[in-house]
Amino acid sequence: MTRIRRRGRGRLLPAFVACFAAGMATGWWLRGGPPAPAAADFRATTESGDGRDEIRPKALEGPDTRSGVRAAPAHPPANDARAAVGTTGAGNEGTIDALRRRDLRLPIDDVDVERLKGMFAESRDGGGHAHEAVDILAPRNTPVHAVDNGTVEKLFTSKAGGLTIYQFDPDSQFCYYYAHLERYARGLHEGQQIARGEVIGYVGTSGNAPAQTPHLHFAIFELGPDRHWWKGRPIDPYLILRR
């Protein structure tokens, strides 16, 4: 009798484990998949002392159709069918030349452009994606200037990018993206025509920027035929700003 009872208990344990696993799998399926891993921590400094790392959501969301702040792309992702323009610019001379002819100014005065070299291709989120932008460290409330003439296409607030500005160039071919701002320039509004060099905001740590590492996350992307402000092909700002 004792032997039979032990055999019964031995059969119950595997059955319980199997039922538990099936229940977990069903729960994950109902929630759309297993729990997502936690986001990687922001590394405040690198070997050179530059705070360059950022966290960007994996999935791109479309335009906001509701009021209030929502989770949104921290920075324009490489969701264009064409490859990002970075590293050397080889094979994309036409795009690079078109931007250089616009004679972009630095978004922050007195920046050592050579310190921006290589930031575009740096790995982010544990190797999940490339940076596709440059981070310019500066004291909090340092003025941020428009790099070109154009239009304020979108003022947007997201959990990752914080206060952001999307600026289109006069031909709506390129978009300039400014993120982690402390605040906008007084009176700045969507649809506003702005001039090269005009102060449009101030350096801060909004979004997921480390509180002790104020910086401007600056990106350039080439717009597609639909001219969506949240979508485009990333271009390495270093290739354009270097002289």
Helices and strands as residue ranges (DSSP letters): H 2-30, H 93-100, G 113-116, E 123-124, E 129-130, E 134-137, E 143-145, E 150-158, E 162-168, E 174-184, E 193-194, E 199-203, E 215-222, E 233-235, H 237-241
